[in-house]
């Protein structure tokens, strides 16, 4: 295998029909090569790279728009549509946000999903997948050293997404992307609050390192265990954060209630207050 640059848009065979263009672009979206909101090359550039006439290309792009896979902005180009969308409708997302017991179900689901994904990635990751994982890990380490919460969240999602890509399973890939969209939106828990505990950031980085190293070493079982241990930590940290918040609320209520009660040394205060 060489490091020669591969054009995602391959030349269309001699028949040069719009159906062949449609199939090629659909597969690029399905395989996760073209992502949500990614802009396609200009019509002139794309017709040249595909080696097709512009009328045939326009016909293909129009059909892909009709299928909901592409969107065009007048004078602004053609983009990949939001093909992932939301896992849940807006009312359900708001309902979940109001009832935190859903967090544990989400994490339970992710535990199994992440374990399977890491295991497959350890079996199937190519050299290019591993190069991408290494690049993201370097960015994660830098964000950790800089104490960047925003950089930490970005590299967290990037790493798990790259592991999903390295698993080379289309259904898993798109399921995970939808799952991480909820994570990025802070639907289930606030990452900054969750990992504000002393040493939590160090432990989180070490867990990501363990997943990364297992995949790089091609050890499927170790990769699965490392991924599940990572989610187990999040489950425990989430419960502790919720418990701590509830305890703080109860303590505050007790303090407020005691402030309203007369002291044992001066019971007359309550009588005076009534008058």
N, C-alpha and C positions, 0 to 999 in steps of 0.2 A: 504494500500500500504506500502511495506517495502522498506528499503534502500539496499536490496540485489542487488549485481552487476549482471547485465544482459549481457550475451554474445551476441554481435550483430550477430555472426555467429552461428545459431541454428543447432542442429543435423538434418540431412536430414532423412525423413521417411524411412521405411523399403525398399522401392523400390530402393533408392539410385541411381538415374539416374543423368546424367549431366544436364538434363533439369531443375531439381529441384534446383540444385546448381546455375544455370544461373538465374532462377527466383528470388532466394533469394538475390543474389548480385545485380541484376538489381533494386530490390525494395530498397535495402540499398542506392544505388546511387540516385534513384528517390526521396526518402524521405529525402535526404540530410544528412543521417547518415555517408556515405562515401563521402568525399569531393574531389575536384580536387587535383591531385598530391599526395593524401594520399597513403601510401604504405600498401599493403595487408600483412597479416602474411606470414611467410615462407610456402612453400608447405607442409612441414612435419607438421607444427603447424596447418595449415588450414585444412588439411585432417583429423587430429585428432579431431579438434573442430566440424567439419561437420560430422564426423564419416563415411567417405567415403574413398574408395581406392584412391591412388595417380593417377593411370591412368584415373579414372573417373574425378577426379579434374582437371587434365591437359586438358582433353577434354573440360570441361566447360570453363576453363580459355582461351583456344584457341578460342572458339566460341565468348566469350566476347571481346577478342581482335579484332576478325573479325568484330564485331559490332561497334567497335570504342569506347568501354567503358573502356577498360583497355589497358595499354601499358607495355611491358616488356623490361627491360634493361639487357642485357646479364651479368650475374654475379651480378646484382644490385637489383634484385627483380621485383615484379609486382606492378604497380601503377594505380590509377584511372586516366583515361584520362581527358583532358581538355574538359569536357562535356558541360560546359557553353559557352566557346568560346567568341567571340566578338559580341556585339549587332550589330555593323556596321563593314563593311569592312575597311581595313586600309586607302584606299583613302577617304572614307566618313569621317572617324575620323579626318584625316588631314584637310579635307574641313571644318568640324565643328570648328576645332581649329583656323582656319583662319577667321571665320566669327562668331563673338561673339553673334549675334542675336539668334543663336541656343541655347545659354545658357538659355534664358527665356523660350523657348519651353520645354527644358529639365526639368527645375524647375517646370513649370506648370504641366507637366506630373507626376513628383515626388510628387507634392503636393497632387494630388488625390490618387496616389498609396500609399503613406505613411499614409494618413488618413485612408484609407480602411484597411491597414495592422494593424495599431495600434488598430483600432476598433475590428478587429477579434481577435487580441492578447488578448485584455481585456476580450473577451468572452471565449477564448479557452485555455489560458495559463495554463499549469499544474504546479504542485509544482516544478518540475525539471526545467521548463522554467523560473519560477520566481527566482529560485536559481541562474541560469545562468545570468539573467538580473541584479540581485543584485551584483554578482561578477564583472560584467563588469562596473557597475556604480561605484563601489568602486575603480576600476582601473582608471576610468575616473576622479574621484575626485582627486586621487593621482597625475595623470598627470597634472591636472589643477593647483594644489598647487605647483608642481615642475616647472611649466611654460614650460612643454615639448610639443613643437609643433608636434613632431613625435608621441609621446604617445597620444596626443589629437586626431590626425587623425586616429590612429589605433583603439582607443576605440570608436570613433564616428562610424566608419564602423562596428566594432564588435557589438555595441549596436543595430544599425539598422538591422544588419543581424540576431541577436538573436530575435528581435521583429518579423522579417519575419518568423523565425522558429516557434515562439510561435503562429503565426496565423494559423498554420497547414493547409496551402493550398499549394499544390505542385507547381502549376503554378505560384502563387505569389512568392514562395520561389526562384525559379530559375530565374524569371524575375528580382527580386530585386538583386540577386547576380550578374547578368550581369550588372545591373544598377550601383552597387557600384564599380564594376571593373573600370568603366569609371571615377567614383568619385576619386578612389584611384590613378588613373593615371593622375589626374589633367587636364583632357581633357576640362572641361567646365570652371573651374575657379581655381585660386590658393588660397587654403584655408588660407595659412599663410598671404598673402596680404589682403584677404577678411576680416579676423578677427583681423587685426592689430590695428583697431580703438580702442580708449580707452573704456574699459568696455565691449567690444564685447565678450571676452572670458567668462566673468561672466554671461552675458545674455545667451550665448549659453549653458553653463552648466545648468542654471536655466530651460531652455526649455527642455533639456534632462531629467532633474529631474521631470518636470511636466508630460512628456510622461510616464516615468517609474512609477511614483506614481499612475497615472490613470489606468495603466495596472495592477499594484499590487492590486489596490482597486477593480478591476473588473468593471470599469466604461467605457463602450464602447464609449459613446458620448463625454465624457471628453477626452478620449484618442485620438479620431479622431481630436477634436479641437486643442489639444495640439500639435499633429503632424503637422497639417496644419499651426498652428501659427509659428511653428519652420521653416517651409519652407518659409512662408511669410517673416520672418525675413531675411532669406538667399536671397530671391528675392530682397528685399529692399537694403540689404547690397551690393549685386552684382551690382545693378544699380548705387548706390552711388559710388562704387569703379570705375566703368567704367566711370561715369561722372567726377569724380575727376581726373582720368587719362587723359581724354580728355581735361578737363580744364587746366591741367598742361601742356599738349602738346601745346595748343593754346597760353597760357601765354609765353611759351618758344619761340614760333615763333614770337610773338609780340616783345619780348625783343630783339631777334636777328635782326628783321627787323628795330627796332628803332636804334640799334647799327650801322646800315649801313647808316642811314639818317643823313645829316648835321644838326647841331643844329641851332636854330633860331638866336642865338647870333653870329654865325660864319658861314654864308652861303658860304664863300670863300673856306671852307674846301673841299666842293664837287668839285669846279673848280680845285683846286690844285691837288686833287686825280686823275682827268682826265688827267693831264699832268704828 
